[in-house]
């Protein structure tokens, strides 16, 4: 018998040669695969139907051989790692195809956060991408769709490779034994058909794991991550506003209490007390309204993360560092933004026939590139302005913190009353909330700039 492995290493050439010989034989034995195989349309049939179709096709091929041969040959042997044929695709040792990039793994997205930290109720800003990939319906669905397609193509590829090897082996064995020429021709045609189908599935697997395909899947997730980051910032800002509003209401409550004592002592009028009560009611209404907004925003954030809205709290906003700001290079970033722009890509992919159409296409490309370039300039300028604003608010907050420290000392020594102390505390918390807002605005703008460089609008 011929060396099977050596022949399989030259499967394509050998198959073509056998096809020429098989065409001279009696064609009365039609290929079972010609009847049962639709191996190029995986996306149009479900995974279970695909498996069933492959099984029927290969079973039909086996049944045309002698019972003894059929009994000793497995229907699908799986991916064989010792094959070097051209049809042998990207199957790994465990029979699956995976991406070598870390872009889509939770480990790469969670940074320095541990599994315990990702699972707890505190939502840190830096955890958002990992949490979105774990719990967001859109992100999980996109990953499931990819994994499902991967499994379908891999299963089909394995079946085609296994079937081709079986058919090739049987053709060799039958030819060595001087078997029926028509049956040998059937095996040879089946070998070629299965080998060609395997090549198609290999191309599909390669395309599924290509950089462009991976980028497309990432953009779907990144769009959700960007939305989640904005929502996180809104929640954090509202929580700070709730804290400041609560202190304001507490301050007005203290003023009402003081006015009631003063009225009893004849030191103020009922009008003064009524005005203090109105101020308190207004502060309480504002507090309730802000609290409702904060709770609603938190529930929306929880939905984006696939978590319970009543069981999460937020960490601190990560301030944009001087290193991050220094890493921005407008000229290089502008060029990167133009390349990544979906509008530019769409314009460049368009086709045109005729001088007028080509001129219009060229104009559309220029307009898209100009718009992307202008957007990069605008976002860069916005970050520069927000950075200066953040620095100014930070200086004001530091000054307010010193004043508040002095107020605490005076209150503890009895130099001022509680109402005055609470007023000073509320003023400080207001400045602190303003700094938080400035930090959130700068972080949101900076991250939007980074998303722009990745082509996420």
C-alpha beads as a LAMMPS data file, in Angstrom:
LAMMPS data file: protein, C-alpha beads

457 atoms
456 bonds

1 atom types
1 bond types

-500.0 500.0 xlo xhi
-500.0 500.0 ylo yhi
-500.0 500.0 zlo zhi

Masses

1 110.0

Atoms # bond

1 1 1 0.000 0.000 0.000
2 1 1 1.212 3.494 -0.718
3 1 1 2.489 5.798 2.007
4 1 1 -0.771 7.435 3.075
5 1 1 0.747 10.286 5.056
6 1 1 3.089 11.260 2.268
7 1 1 0.286 11.229 -0.218
8 1 1 -1.933 13.354 2.039
9 1 1 0.773 16.013 2.220
10 1 1 0.166 16.509 -1.486
11 1 1 -3.592 16.085 -1.297
12 1 1 -4.524 18.707 -3.841
13 1 1 -2.177 17.482 -6.552
14 1 1 -3.067 13.869 -5.903
15 1 1 -6.763 14.592 -5.982
16 1 1 -6.521 16.369 -9.317
17 1 1 -4.620 13.444 -10.769
18 1 1 -7.175 10.978 -9.487
19 1 1 -9.974 13.122 -10.837
20 1 1 -8.528 12.886 -14.304
21 1 1 -8.356 9.120 -13.935
22 1 1 -11.807 8.953 -12.406
23 1 1 -13.326 10.867 -15.298
24 1 1 -12.286 8.011 -17.558
25 1 1 -14.134 5.526 -15.425
26 1 1 -17.786 4.670 -15.367
27 1 1 -19.637 7.665 -13.859
28 1 1 -22.664 5.635 -12.980
29 1 1 -21.708 5.757 -9.272
30 1 1 -22.641 9.388 -8.534
31 1 1 -20.949 11.029 -5.561
32 1 1 -23.014 10.944 -2.397
33 1 1 -21.678 14.369 -1.535
34 1 1 -23.068 15.793 -4.759
35 1 1 -26.501 14.919 -3.398
36 1 1 -26.201 15.685 0.314
37 1 1 -23.517 18.325 0.844
38 1 1 -24.180 22.050 1.039
39 1 1 -21.005 22.839 2.890
40 1 1 -20.533 26.445 1.775
41 1 1 -23.613 27.893 3.418
42 1 1 -23.087 27.400 7.131
43 1 1 -24.670 30.692 8.070
44 1 1 -27.950 29.695 6.458
45 1 1 -28.372 26.526 8.501
46 1 1 -28.356 26.005 12.230
47 1 1 -25.611 24.167 14.053
48 1 1 -27.719 21.039 14.672
49 1 1 -28.873 20.940 11.061
50 1 1 -25.301 21.412 9.853
51 1 1 -24.088 18.513 11.963
52 1 1 -26.926 16.366 10.693
53 1 1 -26.176 17.259 7.055
54 1 1 -22.488 16.475 7.444
55 1 1 -23.272 13.198 9.147
56 1 1 -25.692 12.127 6.414
57 1 1 -23.202 13.063 3.690
58 1 1 -20.320 11.167 5.235
59 1 1 -22.513 8.201 6.141
60 1 1 -23.639 7.977 2.543
61 1 1 -20.025 7.948 1.415
62 1 1 -19.193 5.148 3.830
63 1 1 -22.169 3.056 2.870
64 1 1 -21.064 2.798 -0.761
65 1 1 -17.956 0.942 0.415
66 1 1 -17.844 -2.688 1.441
67 1 1 -19.440 -3.531 4.849
68 1 1 -16.082 -4.624 6.227
69 1 1 -14.428 -1.368 5.263
70 1 1 -17.306 0.674 6.640
71 1 1 -17.190 -1.165 9.942
72 1 1 -13.531 -0.434 10.597
73 1 1 -13.562 3.269 9.579
74 1 1 -14.925 5.918 11.998
75 1 1 -17.435 8.379 10.566
76 1 1 -15.710 11.517 11.919
77 1 1 -12.290 11.189 13.466
78 1 1 -11.925 14.837 14.478
79 1 1 -8.980 17.135 13.888
80 1 1 -5.789 15.181 13.283
81 1 1 -2.687 17.086 14.288
82 1 1 -0.281 15.059 12.174
83 1 1 -1.668 16.241 8.849
84 1 1 0.229 18.803 6.802
85 1 1 -2.226 19.041 3.926
86 1 1 -3.116 22.344 2.376
87 1 1 -6.694 21.801 3.446
88 1 1 -5.606 21.411 7.053
89 1 1 -6.749 24.648 8.644
90 1 1 -6.242 26.560 11.853
91 1 1 -7.545 23.850 14.173
92 1 1 -5.698 23.707 17.489
93 1 1 -4.849 20.749 19.637
94 1 1 -8.116 21.010 21.532
95 1 1 -10.073 21.201 18.279
96 1 1 -11.066 24.852 18.583
97 1 1 -10.110 28.171 17.053
98 1 1 -9.297 31.066 19.379
99 1 1 -7.997 34.601 19.020
100 1 1 -4.411 35.153 19.992
101 1 1 -5.201 38.762 20.795
102 1 1 -5.935 39.724 24.375
103 1 1 -8.345 42.423 23.224
104 1 1 -11.419 40.354 23.964
105 1 1 -10.351 38.681 27.188
106 1 1 -11.576 39.842 30.561
107 1 1 -8.082 39.524 31.968
108 1 1 -6.798 42.232 29.635
109 1 1 -9.743 44.509 30.280
110 1 1 -9.872 44.227 34.066
111 1 1 -6.344 45.580 34.479
112 1 1 -5.157 45.186 38.055
113 1 1 -8.592 44.257 39.407
114 1 1 -9.039 40.798 40.905
115 1 1 -11.973 38.463 40.384
116 1 1 -13.196 39.318 43.879
117 1 1 -13.112 43.045 43.104
118 1 1 -14.999 42.584 39.847
119 1 1 -17.663 40.553 41.672
120 1 1 -18.185 42.926 44.604
121 1 1 -20.802 45.682 44.835
122 1 1 -18.352 48.585 44.385
123 1 1 -18.177 49.668 40.745
124 1 1 -14.846 51.304 39.976
125 1 1 -14.492 53.325 36.796
126 1 1 -11.582 51.195 35.621
127 1 1 -13.670 48.021 35.932
128 1 1 -16.343 49.114 33.485
129 1 1 -15.079 47.433 30.304
130 1 1 -14.565 44.088 32.029
131 1 1 -17.983 44.336 33.679
132 1 1 -19.650 45.251 30.380
133 1 1 -18.094 42.241 28.683
134 1 1 -19.363 40.038 31.507
135 1 1 -22.845 41.328 32.086
136 1 1 -24.125 43.646 29.354
137 1 1 -26.706 41.973 27.127
138 1 1 -25.380 43.472 23.883
139 1 1 -21.754 42.589 24.665
140 1 1 -22.583 39.068 25.859
141 1 1 -24.786 38.478 22.810
142 1 1 -22.017 39.630 20.457
143 1 1 -19.530 37.285 22.120
144 1 1 -22.029 34.415 22.099
145 1 1 -22.710 34.961 18.401
146 1 1 -18.975 34.883 17.700
147 1 1 -18.410 31.758 19.794
148 1 1 -21.405 30.022 18.216
149 1 1 -20.232 30.806 14.681
150 1 1 -16.752 29.688 15.648
151 1 1 -18.079 26.351 16.908
152 1 1 -20.200 25.806 13.786
153 1 1 -17.352 26.527 11.395
154 1 1 -14.904 24.474 13.453
155 1 1 -17.258 21.504 13.551
156 1 1 -17.793 21.707 9.813
157 1 1 -14.068 22.038 9.170
158 1 1 -13.246 19.040 11.348
159 1 1 -15.913 16.953 9.644
160 1 1 -14.700 17.861 6.158
161 1 1 -11.059 17.087 7.007
162 1 1 -11.965 13.796 8.644
163 1 1 -14.236 12.797 5.787
164 1 1 -11.630 13.706 3.163
165 1 1 -9.030 11.565 4.924
166 1 1 -11.454 8.661 5.100
167 1 1 -12.338 8.933 1.402
168 1 1 -8.680 9.240 0.406
169 1 1 -7.762 6.214 2.484
170 1 1 -10.558 4.117 0.997
171 1 1 -9.636 5.105 -2.568
172 1 1 -6.025 4.047 -1.900
173 1 1 -7.047 0.825 -0.257
174 1 1 -9.538 -0.119 -2.966
175 1 1 -7.142 0.779 -5.791
176 1 1 -4.351 -1.305 -4.217
177 1 1 -6.777 -4.214 -4.013
178 1 1 -7.807 -3.814 -7.654
179 1 1 -11.353 -2.827 -6.715
180 1 1 -14.203 -1.440 -8.765
181 1 1 -13.113 1.552 -10.865
182 1 1 -16.474 3.358 -10.521
183 1 1 -16.377 3.106 -6.729
184 1 1 -12.778 4.323 -6.668
185 1 1 -13.852 7.305 -8.769
186 1 1 -16.645 8.059 -6.298
187 1 1 -14.188 8.066 -3.397
188 1 1 -11.827 10.329 -5.299
189 1 1 -14.565 12.836 -6.113
190 1 1 -15.684 12.777 -2.498
191 1 1 -12.094 13.443 -1.382
192 1 1 -11.852 16.473 -3.627
193 1 1 -15.269 17.814 -2.637
194 1 1 -14.573 17.474 1.082
195 1 1 -11.089 18.952 0.728
196 1 1 -12.441 21.965 -1.146
197 1 1 -15.158 22.440 1.470
198 1 1 -12.530 22.283 4.224
199 1 1 -10.600 25.067 2.500
200 1 1 -13.728 27.201 2.441
201 1 1 -14.313 26.663 6.148
202 1 1 -10.669 27.466 6.814
203 1 1 -11.161 30.779 5.011
204 1 1 -14.290 31.428 7.062
205 1 1 -12.445 30.706 10.300
206 1 1 -9.557 32.919 9.271
207 1 1 -11.962 35.720 8.375
208 1 1 -13.836 35.302 11.658
209 1 1 -10.569 35.705 13.576
210 1 1 -9.094 38.431 11.384
211 1 1 -8.051 41.795 12.747
212 1 1 -10.928 43.559 10.973
213 1 1 -13.486 41.101 12.326
214 1 1 -12.047 41.405 15.825
215 1 1 -12.101 45.199 15.548
216 1 1 -15.731 45.096 14.439
217 1 1 -16.698 42.990 17.456
218 1 1 -14.686 45.237 19.734
219 1 1 -16.370 48.368 18.388
220 1 1 -19.758 46.902 19.299
221 1 1 -18.568 46.390 22.872
222 1 1 -16.633 49.659 23.032
223 1 1 -19.715 51.641 22.086
224 1 1 -21.489 50.156 25.100
225 1 1 -18.436 50.798 27.292
226 1 1 -18.366 54.436 26.221
227 1 1 -22.063 54.813 27.071
228 1 1 -21.468 53.092 30.417
229 1 1 -18.568 55.414 31.269
230 1 1 -20.755 58.445 30.625
231 1 1 -23.526 56.944 32.740
232 1 1 -21.069 56.157 35.551
233 1 1 -19.912 59.776 35.533
234 1 1 -23.515 61.004 35.671
235 1 1 -24.224 58.743 38.642
236 1 1 -21.105 59.867 40.485
237 1 1 -21.913 63.514 39.908
238 1 1 -25.502 63.077 41.106
239 1 1 -24.315 61.284 44.223
240 1 1 -22.086 64.238 45.076
241 1 1 -25.019 66.573 44.482
242 1 1 -27.160 64.468 46.819
243 1 1 -24.507 64.738 49.532
244 1 1 -24.294 68.516 49.120
245 1 1 -28.110 68.864 49.044
246 1 1 -28.403 66.793 52.210
247 1 1 -25.983 69.095 54.024
248 1 1 -27.894 72.140 52.776
249 1 1 -31.151 70.694 54.092
250 1 1 -29.454 69.895 57.399
251 1 1 -28.229 73.480 57.595
252 1 1 -31.736 74.880 57.001
253 1 1 -33.159 72.481 59.579
254 1 1 -30.692 73.868 62.102
255 1 1 -31.782 77.420 61.178
256 1 1 -35.433 76.514 61.735
257 1 1 -34.583 75.030 65.127
258 1 1 -32.712 78.196 66.061
259 1 1 -35.554 80.460 64.909
260 1 1 -38.035 78.460 66.978
261 1 1 -35.884 79.028 70.090
262 1 1 -35.453 82.695 69.245
263 1 1 -39.195 83.120 68.724
264 1 1 -39.855 81.522 72.103
265 1 1 -37.384 83.972 73.649
266 1 1 -38.868 86.897 71.731
267 1 1 -35.732 87.434 69.693
268 1 1 -37.366 87.029 66.242
269 1 1 -40.758 87.288 64.584
270 1 1 -43.067 84.606 63.199
271 1 1 -42.242 85.940 59.750
272 1 1 -38.574 85.103 60.359
273 1 1 -39.521 81.565 61.394
274 1 1 -41.845 81.164 58.420
275 1 1 -39.061 82.224 56.040
276 1 1 -36.676 79.680 57.607
277 1 1 -39.324 76.961 57.231
278 1 1 -39.823 77.881 53.556
279 1 1 -36.068 77.646 53.004
280 1 1 -36.058 74.232 54.655
281 1 1 -38.974 72.984 52.554
282 1 1 -37.252 74.152 49.381
283 1 1 -34.016 72.415 50.401
284 1 1 -35.857 69.186 51.245
285 1 1 -37.674 69.245 47.900
286 1 1 -34.372 69.747 46.068
287 1 1 -32.814 66.910 48.055
288 1 1 -35.670 64.536 47.209
289 1 1 -35.560 65.456 43.523
290 1 1 -31.787 64.990 43.324
291 1 1 -32.024 61.693 45.210
292 1 1 -34.669 60.393 42.785
293 1 1 -32.493 61.364 39.810
294 1 1 -29.465 59.673 41.367
295 1 1 -31.383 56.455 42.039
296 1 1 -32.778 56.397 38.505
297 1 1 -29.326 56.940 36.999
298 1 1 -27.902 54.180 39.194
299 1 1 -30.586 51.737 38.029
300 1 1 -29.765 52.588 34.407
301 1 1 -26.078 51.962 35.102
302 1 1 -26.946 48.626 36.708
303 1 1 -28.887 47.614 33.590
304 1 1 -25.880 48.405 31.406
305 1 1 -23.727 46.193 33.637
306 1 1 -26.281 43.433 34.149
307 1 1 -26.361 44.027 37.910
308 1 1 -28.962 44.832 40.545
309 1 1 -29.486 48.591 40.852
310 1 1 -30.047 48.452 44.596
311 1 1 -26.836 46.606 45.388
312 1 1 -24.096 48.718 43.823
313 1 1 -22.038 51.687 44.944
314 1 1 -19.516 53.750 43.006
315 1 1 -15.808 54.215 43.559
316 1 1 -13.856 57.425 43.032
317 1 1 -13.431 59.038 39.633
318 1 1 -9.850 58.519 38.398
319 1 1 -8.375 61.944 37.770
320 1 1 -6.786 62.535 34.371
321 1 1 -3.070 62.578 35.078
322 1 1 -0.397 64.834 33.684
323 1 1 1.093 61.757 31.992
324 1 1 -2.160 61.081 30.134
325 1 1 -2.392 64.684 28.993
326 1 1 1.246 64.676 27.893
327 1 1 0.651 61.559 25.802
328 1 1 -1.686 63.485 23.496
329 1 1 -0.054 64.455 20.217
330 1 1 -2.479 66.402 18.061
331 1 1 -0.735 65.856 14.715
332 1 1 -0.340 62.089 15.189
333 1 1 -3.770 61.749 16.801
334 1 1 -5.448 63.705 14.030
335 1 1 -3.993 61.326 11.446
336 1 1 -5.044 58.307 13.527
337 1 1 -8.571 59.687 13.914
338 1 1 -8.917 60.096 10.147
339 1 1 -7.806 56.506 9.570
340 1 1 -10.141 55.139 12.257
341 1 1 -13.181 57.201 11.249
342 1 1 -16.098 55.040 10.127
343 1 1 -17.263 57.810 7.781
344 1 1 -13.877 57.907 6.076
345 1 1 -13.796 54.126 5.778
346 1 1 -17.291 54.079 4.313
347 1 1 -16.387 56.745 1.753
348 1 1 -13.198 54.938 0.768
349 1 1 -14.995 51.604 0.372
350 1 1 -17.530 53.099 -2.014
351 1 1 -17.076 52.478 -5.728
352 1 1 -17.658 54.813 -8.637
353 1 1 -17.975 54.384 -12.374
354 1 1 -17.458 57.288 -14.713
355 1 1 -15.655 60.602 -14.301
356 1 1 -18.515 62.384 -12.546
357 1 1 -19.067 59.566 -10.059
358 1 1 -15.341 59.274 -9.344
359 1 1 -15.110 63.016 -8.788
360 1 1 -18.043 62.870 -6.367
361 1 1 -16.475 59.934 -4.514
362 1 1 -13.180 61.818 -4.208
363 1 1 -15.056 64.842 -2.861
364 1 1 -16.925 62.687 -0.317
365 1 1 -13.665 61.164 0.896
366 1 1 -12.112 64.605 1.320
367 1 1 -15.167 65.849 3.212
368 1 1 -15.144 62.833 5.529
369 1 1 -11.417 63.237 6.189
370 1 1 -11.864 66.953 6.830
371 1 1 -14.728 66.294 9.268
372 1 1 -12.692 63.672 11.150
373 1 1 -9.700 66.000 11.315
374 1 1 -11.828 68.894 12.567
375 1 1 -13.430 66.672 15.212
376 1 1 -9.988 65.702 16.507
377 1 1 -8.987 69.382 16.719
378 1 1 -12.210 70.263 18.575
379 1 1 -11.872 67.451 21.096
380 1 1 -8.229 68.287 21.706
381 1 1 -9.126 71.926 22.344
382 1 1 -11.967 70.890 24.653
383 1 1 -9.627 68.755 26.758
384 1 1 -7.139 71.624 27.010
385 1 1 -9.897 73.978 28.220
386 1 1 -11.330 71.442 30.674
387 1 1 -7.862 70.779 32.058
388 1 1 -7.389 74.469 32.855
389 1 1 -10.869 74.623 34.369
390 1 1 -10.169 71.563 36.500
391 1 1 -6.964 73.134 37.802
392 1 1 -8.784 76.357 38.718
393 1 1 -11.598 74.517 40.524
394 1 1 -9.034 72.352 42.277
395 1 1 -7.279 75.440 43.624
396 1 1 -10.624 76.864 44.810
397 1 1 -11.490 73.555 46.481
398 1 1 -8.155 73.497 48.302
399 1 1 -8.812 76.998 49.580
400 1 1 -12.323 75.988 50.686
401 1 1 -10.880 72.959 52.450
402 1 1 -8.572 75.196 54.517
403 1 1 -11.477 77.466 55.389
404 1 1 -13.562 74.467 56.393
405 1 1 -10.723 73.209 58.574
406 1 1 -10.662 76.552 60.395
407 1 1 -14.459 76.397 60.763
408 1 1 -14.203 72.972 62.388
409 1 1 -11.692 74.286 64.923
410 1 1 -13.930 77.263 65.772
411 1 1 -16.971 75.020 66.209
412 1 1 -15.114 72.564 68.436
413 1 1 -13.897 75.454 70.605
414 1 1 -17.417 76.914 70.872
415 1 1 -16.572 80.072 68.954
416 1 1 -19.429 79.535 66.460
417 1 1 -22.814 77.853 66.658
418 1 1 -23.932 74.694 64.848
419 1 1 -25.867 76.556 62.151
420 1 1 -22.781 78.568 61.182
421 1 1 -20.698 75.407 61.183
422 1 1 -23.188 73.565 58.967
423 1 1 -23.274 76.499 56.587
424 1 1 -19.484 76.371 56.275
425 1 1 -19.596 72.614 55.775
426 1 1 -22.239 72.921 53.044
427 1 1 -20.117 75.566 51.298
428 1 1 -17.098 73.255 51.355
429 1 1 -19.080 70.276 50.060
430 1 1 -20.391 72.447 47.239
431 1 1 -16.829 73.267 46.172
432 1 1 -15.930 69.608 46.477
433 1 1 -18.865 68.675 44.233
434 1 1 -17.729 71.281 41.689
435 1 1 -14.269 69.705 41.633
436 1 1 -15.832 66.271 41.168
437 1 1 -17.874 67.624 38.255
438 1 1 -14.747 69.131 36.704
439 1 1 -12.867 65.827 37.098
440 1 1 -15.729 63.878 35.553
441 1 1 -16.027 66.311 32.632
442 1 1 -12.293 66.085 31.934
443 1 1 -12.224 62.285 32.271
444 1 1 -15.239 61.906 29.984
445 1 1 -13.692 64.212 27.368
446 1 1 -10.324 62.462 27.553
447 1 1 -11.868 59.012 27.181
448 1 1 -14.034 60.247 24.293
449 1 1 -10.806 61.383 22.634
450 1 1 -9.328 57.908 23.134
451 1 1 -12.486 56.305 21.715
452 1 1 -12.225 58.591 18.685
453 1 1 -8.762 57.168 17.990
454 1 1 -10.341 53.687 17.974
455 1 1 -13.109 54.726 15.593
456 1 1 -15.877 54.709 18.214
457 1 1 -18.197 57.643 17.656

Bonds

1 1 1 2
2 1 2 3
3 1 3 4
4 1 4 5
5 1 5 6
6 1 6 7
7 1 7 8
8 1 8 9
9 1 9 10
10 1 10 11
11 1 11 12
12 1 12 13
13 1 13 14
14 1 14 15
15 1 15 16
16 1 16 17
17 1 17 18
18 1 18 19
19 1 19 20
20 1 20 21
21 1 21 22
22 1 22 23
23 1 23 24
24 1 24 25
25 1 25 26
26 1 26 27
27 1 27 28
28 1 28 29
29 1 29 30
30 1 30 31
31 1 31 32
32 1 32 33
33 1 33 34
34 1 34 35
35 1 35 36
36 1 36 37
37 1 37 38
38 1 38 39
39 1 39 40
40 1 40 41
41 1 41 42
42 1 42 43
43 1 43 44
44 1 44 45
45 1 45 46
46 1 46 47
47 1 47 48
48 1 48 49
49 1 49 50
50 1 50 51
51 1 51 52
52 1 52 53
53 1 53 54
54 1 54 55
55 1 55 56
56 1 56 57
57 1 57 58
58 1 58 59
59 1 59 60
60 1 60 61
61 1 61 62
62 1 62 63
63 1 63 64
64 1 64 65
65 1 65 66
66 1 66 67
67 1 67 68
68 1 68 69
69 1 69 70
70 1 70 71
71 1 71 72
72 1 72 73
73 1 73 74
74 1 74 75
75 1 75 76
76 1 76 77
77 1 77 78
78 1 78 79
79 1 79 80
80 1 80 81
81 1 81 82
82 1 82 83
83 1 83 84
84 1 84 85
85 1 85 86
86 1 86 87
87 1 87 88
88 1 88 89
89 1 89 90
90 1 90 91
91 1 91 92
92 1 92 93
93 1 93 94
94 1 94 95
95 1 95 96
96 1 96 97
97 1 97 98
98 1 98 99
99 1 99 100
100 1 100 101
101 1 101 102
102 1 102 103
103 1 103 104
104 1 104 105
105 1 105 106
106 1 106 107
107 1 107 108
108 1 108 109
109 1 109 110
110 1 110 111
111 1 111 112
112 1 112 113
113 1 113 114
114 1 114 115
115 1 115 116
116 1 116 117
117 1 117 118
118 1 118 119
119 1 119 120
120 1 120 121
121 1 121 122
122 1 122 123
123 1 123 124
124 1 124 125
125 1 125 126
126 1 126 127
127 1 127 128
128 1 128 129
129 1 129 130
130 1 130 131
131 1 131 132
132 1 132 133
133 1 133 134
134 1 134 135
135 1 135 136
136 1 136 137
137 1 137 138
138 1 138 139
139 1 139 140
140 1 140 141
141 1 141 142
142 1 142 143
143 1 143 144
144 1 144 145
145 1 145 146
146 1 146 147
147 1 147 148
148 1 148 149
149 1 149 150
150 1 150 151
151 1 151 152
152 1 152 153
153 1 153 154
154 1 154 155
155 1 155 156
156 1 156 157
157 1 157 158
158 1 158 159
159 1 159 160
160 1 160 161
161 1 161 162
162 1 162 163
163 1 163 164
164 1 164 165
165 1 165 166
166 1 166 167
167 1 167 168
168 1 168 169
169 1 169 170
170 1 170 171
171 1 171 172
172 1 172 173
173 1 173 174
174 1 174 175
175 1 175 176
176 1 176 177
177 1 177 178
178 1 178 179
179 1 179 180
180 1 180 181
181 1 181 182
182 1 182 183
183 1 183 184
184 1 184 185
185 1 185 186
186 1 186 187
187 1 187 188
188 1 188 189
189 1 189 190
190 1 190 191
191 1 191 192
192 1 192 193
193 1 193 194
194 1 194 195
195 1 195 196
196 1 196 197
197 1 197 198
198 1 198 199
199 1 199 200
200 1 200 201
201 1 201 202
202 1 202 203
203 1 203 204
204 1 204 205
205 1 205 206
206 1 206 207
207 1 207 208
208 1 208 209
209 1 209 210
210 1 210 211
211 1 211 212
212 1 212 213
213 1 213 214
214 1 214 215
215 1 215 216
216 1 216 217
217 1 217 218
218 1 218 219
219 1 219 220
220 1 220 221
221 1 221 222
222 1 222 223
223 1 223 224
224 1 224 225
225 1 225 226
226 1 226 227
227 1 227 228
228 1 228 229
229 1 229 230
230 1 230 231
231 1 231 232
232 1 232 233
233 1 233 234
234 1 234 235
235 1 235 236
236 1 236 237
237 1 237 238
238 1 238 239
239 1 239 240
240 1 240 241
241 1 241 242
242 1 242 243
243 1 243 244
244 1 244 245
245 1 245 246
246 1 246 247
247 1 247 248
248 1 248 249
249 1 249 250
250 1 250 251
251 1 251 252
252 1 252 253
253 1 253 254
254 1 254 255
255 1 255 256
256 1 256 257
257 1 257 258
258 1 258 259
259 1 259 260
260 1 260 261
261 1 261 262
262 1 262 263
263 1 263 264
264 1 264 265
265 1 265 266
266 1 266 267
267 1 267 268
268 1 268 269
269 1 269 270
270 1 270 271
271 1 271 272
272 1 272 273
273 1 273 274
274 1 274 275
275 1 275 276
276 1 276 277
277 1 277 278
278 1 278 279
279 1 279 280
280 1 280 281
281 1 281 282
282 1 282 283
283 1 283 284
284 1 284 285
285 1 285 286
286 1 286 287
287 1 287 288
288 1 288 289
289 1 289 290
290 1 290 291
291 1 291 292
292 1 292 293
293 1 293 294
294 1 294 295
295 1 295 296
296 1 296 297
297 1 297 298
298 1 298 299
299 1 299 300
300 1 300 301
301 1 301 302
302 1 302 303
303 1 303 304
304 1 304 305
305 1 305 306
306 1 306 307
307 1 307 308
308 1 308 309
309 1 309 310
310 1 310 311
311 1 311 312
312 1 312 313
313 1 313 314
314 1 314 315
315 1 315 316
316 1 316 317
317 1 317 318
318 1 318 319
319 1 319 320
320 1 320 321
321 1 321 322
322 1 322 323
323 1 323 324
324 1 324 325
325 1 325 326
326 1 326 327
327 1 327 328
328 1 328 329
329 1 329 330
330 1 330 331
331 1 331 332
332 1 332 333
333 1 333 334
334 1 334 335
335 1 335 336
336 1 336 337
337 1 337 338
338 1 338 339
339 1 339 340
340 1 340 341
341 1 341 342
342 1 342 343
343 1 343 344
344 1 344 345
345 1 345 346
346 1 346 347
347 1 347 348
348 1 348 349
349 1 349 350
350 1 350 351
351 1 351 352
352 1 352 353
353 1 353 354
354 1 354 355
355 1 355 356
356 1 356 357
357 1 357 358
358 1 358 359
359 1 359 360
360 1 360 361
361 1 361 362
362 1 362 363
363 1 363 364
364 1 364 365
365 1 365 366
366 1 366 367
367 1 367 368
368 1 368 369
369 1 369 370
370 1 370 371
371 1 371 372
372 1 372 373
373 1 373 374
374 1 374 375
375 1 375 376
376 1 376 377
377 1 377 378
378 1 378 379
379 1 379 380
380 1 380 381
381 1 381 382
382 1 382 383
383 1 383 384
384 1 384 385
385 1 385 386
386 1 386 387
387 1 387 388
388 1 388 389
389 1 389 390
390 1 390 391
391 1 391 392
392 1 392 393
393 1 393 394
394 1 394 395
395 1 395 396
396 1 396 397
397 1 397 398
398 1 398 399
399 1 399 400
400 1 400 401
401 1 401 402
402 1 402 403
403 1 403 404
404 1 404 405
405 1 405 406
406 1 406 407
407 1 407 408
408 1 408 409
409 1 409 410
410 1 410 411
411 1 411 412
412 1 412 413
413 1 413 414
414 1 414 415
415 1 415 416
416 1 416 417
417 1 417 418
418 1 418 419
419 1 419 420
420 1 420 421
421 1 421 422
422 1 422 423
423 1 423 424
424 1 424 425
425 1 425 426
426 1 426 427
427 1 427 428
428 1 428 429
429 1 429 430
430 1 430 431
431 1 431 432
432 1 432 433
433 1 433 434
434 1 434 435
435 1 435 436
436 1 436 437
437 1 437 438
438 1 438 439
439 1 439 440
440 1 440 441
441 1 441 442
442 1 442 443
443 1 443 444
444 1 444 445
445 1 445 446
446 1 446 447
447 1 447 448
448 1 448 449
449 1 449 450
450 1 450 451
451 1 451 452
452 1 452 453
453 1 453 454
454 1 454 455
455 1 455 456
456 1 456 457
